[in-house]
Amino acid sequence: MMKIASKVAASIPPITAVPSIRLRPIIMTAFAFMLGTVPLAIASGAGAVARQILGTAVIGGMLAATLLAIFIIPVSYYAVEHLKDKVSARKSGS
């Protein structure tokens, strides 16, 4: 069983394998934290406005950070690696 998994892992480039490994923990952690702050966002009573503002800001910030971690960081990593490979190929070709 491990031999098959290692062969498959060797054939998949790391940039495509990482998102499938990291996606579930990132999503679960972010949504658990955001759901934990929902009571702040829907607060009522004395001081509710401050709690609602805080809850909304925290939920929005976590949503933005999650989207950044899922989409922007892997794409940036790929772009930098691709650029590095082009530069090294150009230097070795010259």
N, C-alpha and C positions, 0 to 999 in steps of 0.2 A: 504494500500500500504506500509506504513512504517513497519507494523508488518511482512510482508513477507520479506522485505529488512533486518530487524533486525534478523530474523530467519536464513536467508541465511548468513548474516555476522557472526553470531554466529557459524555457522557450518563450515566456512572456516577458517583455521588457518591463523593468521596474516602474517606469512612469505610468504604465497602464494597470499594474497590479496594486499599487499603493491605494488608489481611491477606493477600491472594493474592500480593502482591509480597514481603512480609516473611517469610512462613511458611517457605519453603524454607531461606533462609540461617540463620534462627534455629534451626530443627530440626537442620540439618546441623552447625552449630557446636556446639550443645549436646550432641548425641549423640557427636560426635568427642571432645569433652572428657571426657564421661562414660565412653566406652569406653577412653580413655587412662588413666583412674584405676581401672579394673577390677583391674589387677594389685595395686594397693594394697589393695583391698577383699578380695581372695582371698589375701593374703600368708600365707606360712608361714615358720617358722624363728625366729631370734633377733629380737626386737622386732616380731614379727608382730602382736601385739595393738594396738600403737600405730598401725601401718600400716593395719590393718583398720578401726579407729575413724576414722582420717583419711579413708580411701577411702570409707567409708560416708557420712560427713558431707559430703564433697565431692559425691558422686553425688546425695545427697538435696537438697543446696542448689542444685545445677544444675537438678535436676528441678523444684524449687519455683520457681526464677527463670524457667525456660522457660515453665512454665504461667502464671506471672504476666505474662510478656511477651506471650504469645499471647492470653490471655483477658481478664485483668483490666484491663490498660492500655488496649486499644481500647474496652472497655465504659465505662471511666471517662472517656475522652476524649469519647465520644459523649454521656454523661450531662452533662458540664460544658458542652459545646457546646449541647445542648438547653436546659439551664437558662439559659445566656447568651442564647439566642434568645428564651426566654419573658420574661426580665427586660427585654431591649431592646424587645420588643413591648409590654410593659406600660408602659414609660416613654414610648414614642412615642405610645401610645394615650391617655395621661393628659393 
